[in-house]
Amino acid sequence: MPGGSYTVSGMEPLKLPYTTAWLAGVGGRIKLRPDDFRVDELPLYPLSGQGTHAFFRVLKSGVPTPVAVHRIARHMGVQPGDIGFAGLKDSQALTSQWMSLEFADAGRLERFRDSQVSICDVTWHGNKLRPGHLKANRFAIKIRDVGQAELPAAKAILDVLTARGTPNYFGQQRFGARGDTGLLGAAMVRSDIEEFVRIFLGRPMATDPPDCRAARQAFDAADFSQALRRWPRHYVDQRKALTAYMRRRDGRAALGRIDKRFKRLFVSAFQSEIFNRVLAERIGSFDTVLAGDLAQKTDSGGIFTVEDLATDQPRAKRFEISPTGPIVGYRCNFAQGEPGRLERLTLEQFGIGKEAFERVDRMKVKGTRRPLRFPLSEPAISASADRHGQFIELAFSAPSGCYATVVLREIMKTETTVDGNTDTTNEESDADSENDE
């Protein structure tokens, strides 16, 4: 599945348009080695050094955040849900992020040993770390097989993104390597639980790992015992859901065994599909406010209706405000005028109204608004080489919830090399906080 196209709920695949379509990409490849893609989480607030919650920095490479959480939880003798974290970080990267655990034995934390995950900087704070509680992510990324000759073209694209902002698409990581997290979320929103189970446990793809593909094939053949034997041990939620389904042949029993954080991510993926379609329709003017837009203030995050274009468009040009799109929920406000018409039409294409989000499993999905663009802070670009060959190195900070691969796809314009090696629960960016229980 190309990194810039995907489909949800039977709709035609969405090809995400570029905002720098008139500038040729430089090509290249990323993530050839974990240290080619570094992500460092910048905390939302300073840690007090006091309290009942141990905060610790986790350095990892080669595994997604949920796997790191499970390994740390097993070492500490706690449930994975007891460990707090702000965002999900890519497995094919060298990443650092904060986690928390209440009443933790600091010495035991420091004794944790793993070939792919390490713990350092243990301190204390007064509350658990929650999804979305981070200020930004700092990225340092090497684009391989390109170098000094391609640097001017790459810099020209970066200059546009810096000046206008970067389109705030949800990256392909949101939809998983199988491209099915949005499908799972759509099934949940529609209360089509049997369809959810068929997607979650069956429907093998050629791109699935062989053991997972065999498990899915067995499930589709109704050989549930064989499917359970085939699922690898670290696919904890699939194994729990399948065990429940074997006992009761009830999709809701299976759904109830899945980690609620993952279920929130599935619903968020469906919301993300809707948002991406709205943004794709506005990509030519995503930095321009229109009459009726719901705009967000950059400094405070406050939302207001655009009425005075003569005043507000210069503010948008100065990046003081940005137009927003809907993360649809039952309490989400739509824009007015032409922007609102586009938002409602996009939702209607999925055959649902926002009231469908009022009760999804046990979640009340309120919804929110999301800026159509995001700023690049402290952007830098250079060309160099090492023993593995030449590369262009790109560095910048992006706000919580934004995707570095959106920047990369604009610069590289090689869809299949940007997002093709992530898994279902793995994102370079952050877990969501807009879905309230």
KOLDO-165776 format. One line per field, with one value per residue (C-alpha): x, y, z; residue number from 1; residue in one letter. Coordinates in nm, 2 decimals. Layout:
N
X	[X, ...]
Y	[Y, ...]
Z	[Z, ...]
nr	[NUM, ...]
rest	[A, ...]
***
This chain:
437
X	[0.00, 0.16, 0.24, 0.02, -0.30, -0.54, -0.91, -1.17, -1.52, -1.52, -1.45, -1.21, -0.85, -0.74, -0.42, -0.29, -0.20, 0.12, 0.14, 0.47, 0.35, 0.53, 0.87, 1.02, 1.12, 1.47, 1.40, 1.62, 1.54, 1.49, 1.50, 1.77, 1.92, 1.76, 1.99, 1.89, 1.57, 1.59, 1.30, 1.33, 1.03, 1.01, 0.81, 0.50, 0.60, 0.91, 0.91, 0.89, 1.12, 0.85, 0.54, 0.43, 0.48, 0.82, 0.90, 1.17, 1.32, 1.30, 1.55, 1.45, 1.52, 1.36, 1.03, 0.71, 0.61, 0.35, 0.61, 0.85, 0.57, 0.49, 0.85, 0.89, 0.56, 0.66, 0.99, 0.81, 0.53, 0.25, -0.01, 0.08, -0.20, -0.03, 0.25, 0.17, 0.32, 0.25, 0.30, 0.37, 0.71, 0.82, 0.99, 1.22, 1.39, 1.61, 1.37, 1.36, 1.04, 0.91, 0.70, 0.56, 0.46, 0.31, 0.48, 0.76, 1.07, 1.33, 1.61, 1.42, 1.35, 1.72, 1.80, 1.58, 1.79, 1.68, 1.87, 1.63, 1.50, 1.68, 1.57, 1.75, 1.69, 1.45, 1.28, 0.94, 0.63, 0.28, 0.06, 0.06, 0.18, -0.12, -0.15, -0.07, 0.11, 0.42, 0.52, 0.68, 0.91, 1.25, 1.35, 1.69, 1.65, 1.90, 1.77, 2.00, 2.12, 2.10, 2.36, 2.51, 2.37, 2.01, 2.05, 1.92, 1.60, 1.54, 1.60, 1.36, 1.08, 1.18, 1.17, 0.81, 0.70, 0.86, 0.70, 0.35, 0.34, 0.33, -0.01, -0.12, -0.21, -0.22, 0.06, 0.03, 0.15, -0.20, -0.35, -0.10, 0.11, -0.21, -0.40, -0.69, -0.70, -0.94, -1.15, -1.15, -1.26, -1.53, -1.67, -1.67, -1.85, -2.11, -2.15, -2.07, -1.88, -1.87, -1.70, -1.45, -1.36, -1.33, -1.08, -0.89, -0.84, -0.88, -0.85, -0.48, -0.27, 0.03, 0.23, 0.15, 0.44, 0.41, 0.31, 0.04, -0.08, -0.12, -0.32, -0.55, -0.60, -0.69, -0.94, -1.11, -1.13, -1.30, -1.00, -0.98, -0.75, -0.50, -0.53, -0.45, -0.14, -0.02, -0.06, 0.29, 0.30, 0.36, 0.03, -0.14, -0.46, -0.52, -0.47, -0.70, -0.97, -0.95, -0.97, -1.28, -1.44, -1.37, -1.55, -1.86, -1.87, -1.96, -1.79, -1.85, -1.67, -1.37, -1.38, -1.40, -1.06, -0.87, -0.66, -0.88, -0.59, -0.58, -0.95, -0.92, -0.65, -0.88, -1.15, -0.90, -0.78, -1.13, -1.15, -0.82, -0.94, -1.22, -0.99, -0.74, -1.01, -1.12, -0.75, -0.69, -0.98, -0.82, -0.45, -0.42, -0.52, -0.46, -0.28, -0.56, -0.87, -1.21, -1.53, -1.69, -1.36, -1.30, -0.95, -0.71, -0.48, -0.12, -0.02, -0.32, -0.50, -0.83, -1.08, -1.29, -1.51, -1.35, -1.57, -1.33, -1.11, -0.93, -0.80, -0.77, -0.59, -0.28, -0.28, -0.28, 0.01, 0.20, 0.12, -0.07, -0.38, -0.45, -0.77, -0.88, -1.06, -1.28, -1.18, -1.54, -1.72, -2.07, -1.99, -1.76, -1.85, -1.84, -1.73, -1.98, -2.01, -1.82, -1.57, -1.86, -2.04, -1.72, -1.69, -2.05, -2.03, -1.72, -1.88, -2.20, -1.98, -1.92, -2.29, -2.29, -2.37, -2.17, -2.42, -2.27, -1.98, -2.18, -2.14, -1.86, -1.80, -1.77, -1.63, -1.81, -1.61, -1.66, -1.43, -1.23, -1.06, -0.72, -0.51, -0.48, -0.11, 0.17, 0.49, 0.84, 1.06, 1.43, 1.45, 1.79, 1.91, 2.26, 2.44, 2.71, 2.84, 2.95, 3.08, 2.73, 2.72, 2.60, 2.28, 2.09, 2.02, 1.69, 1.62, 1.32, 1.08, 0.71, 0.41, 0.26, 0.04, 0.22, 0.40, 0.76, 0.68, 0.45, 0.75, 0.96, 0.70, 0.70, 1.08, 1.13, 0.80, 0.86, 0.55, 0.66, 0.98, 0.84, 0.59, 0.62, 0.77, 0.55, 0.30, -0.06, 0.00, 0.31, 0.33, 0.62, 0.40, 0.15, -0.13, -0.46, -0.65, -0.96, -1.16, -1.31, -1.47]
Y	[0.00, 0.33, 0.56, 0.84, 0.66, 0.44, 0.36, 0.34, 0.19, 0.11, 0.46, 0.52, 0.53, 0.89, 1.01, 1.29, 1.59, 1.78, 2.14, 2.18, 1.99, 2.23, 2.14, 1.81, 1.58, 1.47, 1.10, 0.90, 0.65, 0.67, 0.43, 0.21, 0.21, 0.29, 0.58, 0.74, 0.84, 0.99, 1.12, 1.29, 1.38, 1.73, 1.72, 1.95, 2.06, 2.04, 1.75, 1.85, 1.58, 1.50, 1.29, 0.93, 0.88, 0.77, 0.93, 0.77, 0.83, 0.53, 0.49, 0.23, 0.10, -0.16, -0.20, 0.01, 0.18, -0.08, -0.36, -0.15, -0.09, -0.46, -0.55, -0.29, -0.39, -0.75, -0.66, -0.44, -0.69, -0.45, -0.43, -0.24, 0.00, 0.11, 0.27, 0.61, 0.76, 1.06, 0.93, 0.63, 0.64, 0.46, 0.12, 0.18, 0.47, 0.56, 0.73, 0.87, 0.93, 0.97, 0.71, 0.70, 0.44, 0.51, 0.38, 0.23, 0.09, 0.32, 0.07, -0.20, 0.03, 0.11, -0.27, -0.32, -0.48, -0.53, -0.54, -0.29, -0.08, 0.10, 0.32, 0.63, 0.96, 0.83, 1.11, 1.18, 1.38, 1.43, 1.28, 1.01, 1.09, 1.10, 1.07, 1.39, 1.54, 1.65, 1.98, 1.87, 1.61, 1.69, 1.50, 1.44, 1.23, 1.11, 1.08, 0.83, 0.80, 1.17, 1.44, 1.78, 1.78, 1.75, 1.98, 2.30, 2.13, 1.99, 2.33, 2.50, 2.27, 2.31, 2.69, 2.67, 2.44, 2.68, 2.99, 2.85, 2.57, 2.19, 2.03, 1.86, 1.53, 1.22, 1.01, 0.65, 0.53, 0.63, 0.36, 0.09, -0.13, -0.32, 0.01, -0.12, 0.08, 0.32, 0.03, -0.10, 0.24, 0.27, -0.07, 0.04, 0.37, 0.18, -0.08, -0.35, -0.56, -0.88, -0.69, -0.55, -0.90, -1.02, -0.74, -0.77, -1.14, -1.24, -1.11, -1.20, -0.98, -1.08, -0.81, -0.97, -1.15, -1.52, -1.62, -1.36, -1.44, -1.80, -1.70, -1.49, -1.76, -2.01, -1.77, -1.71, -2.09, -2.11, -2.31, -2.10, -2.33, -2.33, -1.95, -1.92, -2.14, -1.93, -1.58, -1.48, -1.44, -1.06, -1.01, -1.00, -0.83, -1.06, -1.36, -1.23, -1.13, -1.47, -1.66, -1.47, -1.53, -1.90, -1.93, -1.73, -1.67, -1.32, -1.02, -0.79, -1.04, -1.03, -0.65, -0.62, -0.80, -0.55, -0.28, 0.04, 0.25, 0.06, 0.09, 0.46, 0.46, 0.27, 0.53, 0.80, 0.65, 0.67, 1.04, 1.09, 0.97, 1.22, 1.50, 1.41, 1.42, 1.77, 1.89, 1.73, 1.94, 2.26, 2.19, 2.48, 2.73, 2.55, 2.85, 3.09, 3.15, 3.17, 3.34, 3.10, 2.91, 2.80, 2.93, 2.84, 3.09, 2.97, 3.10, 3.00, 2.73, 2.92, 2.86, 3.14, 3.19, 3.40, 3.69, 3.98, 3.86, 4.19, 4.15, 3.77, 3.69, 3.89, 3.71, 3.38, 3.50, 3.58, 3.23, 3.38, 3.18, 2.88, 2.74, 2.41, 2.09, 1.85, 1.56, 1.45, 1.36, 1.40, 1.75, 1.86, 2.20, 2.24, 2.56, 2.79, 2.90, 2.72, 2.55, 2.41, 2.28, 2.09, 1.94, 1.82, 1.68, 1.48, 1.32, 1.24, 1.04, 0.79, 0.75, 0.86, 1.17, 1.30, 1.15, 0.81, 0.90, 0.95, 0.59, 0.39, 0.07, 0.24, 0.56, 0.89, 1.05, 1.43, 1.53, 1.85, 2.07, 2.03, 2.29, 2.23, 2.31, 2.30, 2.51, 2.38, 2.50, 2.54, 2.38, 2.28, 2.09, 1.99, 1.73, 1.49, 1.14, 0.85, 0.50, 0.40, 0.67, 1.02, 1.16, 1.48, 1.54, 1.72, 1.84, 2.03, 2.03, 1.97, 2.01, 1.71, 1.51, 1.61, 1.37, 1.40, 1.18, 1.45, 1.67, 1.39, 1.30, 1.66, 1.67, 1.32, 1.27, 0.89, 0.75, 0.39, 0.47, 0.71, 0.52, 0.16, 0.00, 0.07, -0.16, -0.13, 0.03, 0.22, 0.59, 0.84, 1.09, 1.08, 0.90, 1.09, 1.27, 1.38, 1.06, 1.08, 0.80]
Z	[0.00, -0.10, 0.19, 0.06, -0.02, 0.18, 0.21, 0.48, 0.48, 0.11, -0.01, -0.30, -0.18, -0.09, -0.26, -0.04, -0.26, -0.21, -0.11, -0.30, -0.61, -0.85, -0.69, -0.78, -0.49, -0.43, -0.39, -0.15, 0.12, 0.50, 0.80, 0.65, 1.01, 1.34, 1.40, 1.07, 1.23, 1.57, 1.77, 2.11, 2.31, 2.46, 2.78, 2.83, 3.18, 3.41, 3.65, 4.02, 4.16, 4.42, 4.43, 4.41, 4.03, 3.91, 3.58, 3.37, 3.02, 2.79, 2.51, 2.25, 1.90, 1.69, 1.89, 1.91, 2.23, 2.34, 2.32, 2.54, 2.78, 2.81, 2.87, 3.14, 3.30, 3.31, 3.48, 3.74, 3.80, 3.70, 3.43, 3.11, 3.17, 3.50, 3.29, 3.16, 2.84, 2.63, 2.28, 2.05, 1.90, 1.58, 1.60, 1.31, 1.48, 1.78, 2.02, 2.36, 2.56, 2.91, 3.10, 3.45, 3.71, 4.05, 4.37, 4.16, 4.31, 4.15, 4.21, 4.03, 3.74, 3.71, 3.70, 3.39, 3.12, 2.75, 2.43, 2.26, 2.55, 2.83, 3.12, 3.25, 3.43, 3.70, 3.89, 4.06, 3.99, 4.13, 3.86, 3.59, 3.24, 3.01, 2.63, 2.46, 2.75, 2.56, 2.41, 2.09, 1.92, 1.80, 1.48, 1.32, 1.00, 0.74, 0.38, 0.22, -0.14, -0.19, -0.11, -0.20, -0.55, -0.43, -0.13, -0.31, -0.42, -0.08, 0.08, -0.16, -0.05, 0.32, 0.28, 0.15, 0.43, 0.68, 0.54, 0.48, 0.73, 0.67, 0.58, 0.91, 0.76, 0.98, 0.84, 0.72, 1.06, 1.19, 0.96, 1.02, 0.79, 0.70, 0.65, 0.86, 1.18, 1.02, 0.91, 1.27, 1.40, 1.14, 1.24, 1.60, 1.53, 1.33, 1.60, 1.34, 1.59, 1.39, 1.10, 1.36, 1.46, 1.11, 1.03, 1.36, 1.36, 0.99, 0.64, 0.57, 0.34, 0.14, 0.34, 0.68, 0.86, 0.78, 1.13, 1.15, 0.80, 0.90, 1.21, 1.01, 0.75, 1.02, 1.17, 0.83, 0.80, 1.15, 1.28, 1.59, 1.79, 1.50, 1.48, 1.85, 1.81, 1.52, 1.68, 1.82, 2.20, 2.17, 1.99, 2.33, 2.22, 1.93, 2.15, 2.42, 2.17, 2.00, 2.32, 2.42, 2.08, 2.10, 2.43, 2.34, 1.96, 2.05, 1.89, 2.19, 2.42, 2.19, 2.17, 2.55, 2.58, 2.37, 2.55, 2.56, 2.45, 2.12, 2.08, 2.11, 1.85, 1.61, 1.65, 1.61, 1.29, 1.15, 1.27, 1.10, 0.77, 0.78, 0.87, 0.59, 0.33, 0.45, 0.44, 0.09, -0.04, 0.10, 0.03, -0.22, 0.05, 0.38, 0.51, 0.42, 0.64, 0.48, 0.61, 0.86, 0.93, 1.29, 1.34, 1.62, 1.79, 1.78, 2.12, 2.33, 2.13, 2.15, 1.87, 1.71, 1.40, 1.13, 1.04, 0.95, 0.67, 0.64, 1.00, 1.02, 0.69, 0.78, 1.12, 0.93, 0.71, 1.03, 1.17, 1.46, 1.36, 1.14, 0.99, 1.15, 1.04, 1.24, 1.45, 1.44, 1.76, 1.89, 2.03, 1.76, 1.61, 1.24, 1.06, 0.89, 0.53, 0.26, 0.51, 0.70, 0.39, 0.29, 0.64, 0.65, 0.30, 0.38, 0.68, 0.48, 0.24, 0.51, 0.57, 0.93, 1.14, 1.43, 1.67, 1.59, 1.80, 2.12, 2.23, 2.08, 2.28, 2.62, 2.49, 2.45, 2.16, 2.19, 1.91, 1.87, 1.60, 1.45, 1.26, 0.89, 0.91, 1.16, 1.20, 1.18, 1.46, 1.42, 1.08, 0.96, 0.65, 0.54, 0.32, 0.44, 0.41, 0.63, 0.58, 0.45, 0.19, 0.13, 0.29, 0.35, 0.72, 0.81, 1.17, 1.31, 1.60, 1.54, 1.78, 1.96, 1.72, 1.40, 1.16, 1.05, 0.75, 0.61, 0.58, 0.43, 0.17, 0.05, 0.02, -0.12, -0.32, -0.32, -0.15, -0.11, 0.08, 0.34, 0.54, 0.44, 0.74, 1.04, 1.21, 1.33, 1.67, 1.58, 1.52, 1.51, 1.68, 1.97, 2.13, 2.13, 2.40, 2.22, 2.29, 2.63, 2.82]
nr	[1, 2, 3, 4, 5, 6, 7, 8, 9, 10, 11, 12, 13, 14, 15, 16, 17, 18, 19, 20, 21, 22, 23, 24, 25, 26, 27, 28, 29, 30, 31, 32, 33, 34, 35, 36, 37, 38, 39, 40, 41, 42, 43, 44, 45, 46, 47, 48, 49, 50, 51, 52, 53, 54, 55, 56, 57, 58, 59, 60, 61, 62, 63, 64, 65, 66, 67, 68, 69, 70, 71, 72, 73, 74, 75, 76, 77, 78, 79, 80, 81, 82, 83, 84, 85, 86, 87, 88, 89, 90, 91, 92, 93, 94, 95, 96, 97, 98, 99, 100, 101, 102, 103, 104, 105, 106, 107, 108, 109, 110, 111, 112, 113, 114, 115, 116, 117, 118, 119, 120, 121, 122, 123, 124, 125, 126, 127, 128, 129, 130, 131, 132, 133, 134, 135, 136, 137, 138, 139, 140, 141, 142, 143, 144, 145, 146, 147, 148, 149, 150, 151, 152, 153, 154, 155, 156, 157, 158, 159, 160, 161, 162, 163, 164, 165, 166, 167, 168, 169, 170, 171, 172, 173, 174, 175, 176, 177, 178, 179, 180, 181, 182, 183, 184, 185, 186, 187, 188, 189, 190, 191, 192, 193, 194, 195, 196, 197, 198, 199, 200, 201, 202, 203, 204, 205, 206, 207, 208, 209, 210, 211, 212, 213, 214, 215, 216, 217, 218, 219, 220, 221, 222, 223, 224, 225, 226, 227, 228, 229, 230, 231, 232, 233, 234, 235, 236, 237, 238, 239, 240, 241, 242, 243, 244, 245, 246, 247, 248, 249, 250, 251, 252, 253, 254, 255, 256, 257, 258, 259, 260, 261, 262, 263, 264, 265, 266, 267, 268, 269, 270, 271, 272, 273, 274, 275, 276, 277, 278, 279, 280, 281, 282, 283, 284, 285, 286, 287, 288, 289, 290, 291, 292, 293, 294, 295, 296, 297, 298, 299, 300, 301, 302, 303, 304, 305, 306, 307, 308, 309, 310, 311, 312, 313, 314, 315, 316, 317, 318, 319, 320, 321, 322, 323, 324, 325, 326, 327, 328, 329, 330, 331, 332, 333, 334, 335, 336, 337, 338, 339, 340, 341, 342, 343, 344, 345, 346, 347, 348, 349, 350, 351, 352, 353, 354, 355, 356, 357, 358, 359, 360, 361, 362, 363, 364, 365, 366, 367, 368, 369, 370, 371, 372, 373, 374, 375, 376, 377, 378, 379, 380, 381, 382, 383, 384, 385, 386, 387, 388, 389, 390, 391, 392, 393, 394, 395, 396, 397, 398, 399, 400, 401, 402, 403, 404, 405, 406, 407, 408, 409, 410, 411, 412, 413, 414, 415, 416, 417, 418, 419, 420, 421, 422, 423, 424, 425, 426, 427, 428, 429, 430, 431, 432, 433, 434, 435, 436, 437]
rest	[M, P, G, G, S, Y, T, V, S, G, M, E, P, L, K, L, P, Y, T, T, A, W, L, A, G, V, G, G, R, I, K, L, R, P, D, D, F, R, V, D, E, L, P, L, Y, P, L, S, G, Q, G, T, H, A, F, F, R, V, L, K, S, G, V, P, T, P, V, A, V, H, R, I, A, R, H, M, G, V, Q, P, G, D, I, G, F, A, G, L, K, D, S, Q, A, L, T, S, Q, W, M, S, L, E, F, A, D, A, G, R, L, E, R, F, R, D, S, Q, V, S, I, C, D, V, T, W, H, G, N, K, L, R, P, G, H, L, K, A, N, R, F, A, I, K, I, R, D, V, G, Q, A, E, L, P, A, A, K, A, I, L, D, V, L, T, A, R, G, T, P, N, Y, F, G, Q, Q, R, F, G, A, R, G, D, T, G, L, L, G, A, A, M, V, R, S, D, I, E, E, F, V, R, I, F, L, G, R, P, M, A, T, D, P, P, D, C, R, A, A, R, Q, A, F, D, A, A, D, F, S, Q, A, L, R, R, W, P, R, H, Y, V, D, Q, R, K, A, L, T, A, Y, M, R, R, R, D, G, R, A, A, L, G, R, I, D, K, R, F, K, R, L, F, V, S, A, F, Q, S, E, I, F, N, R, V, L, A, E, R, I, G, S, F, D, T, V, L, A, G, D, L, A, Q, K, T, D, S, G, G, I, F, T, V, E, D, L, A, T, D, Q, P, R, A, K, R, F, E, I, S, P, T, G, P, I, V, G, Y, R, C, N, F, A, Q, G, E, P, G, R, L, E, R, L, T, L, E, Q, F, G, I, G, K, E, A, F, E, R, V, D, R, M, K, V, K, G, T, R, R, P, L, R, F, P, L, S, E, P, A, I, S, A, S, A, D, R, H, G, Q, F, I, E, L, A, F, S, A, P, S, G, C, Y, A, T, V, V, L, R, E, I, M, K, T, E, T, T, V, D, G, N, T, D, T, T, N, E, E, S, D, A, D, S, E, N, D, E]
***
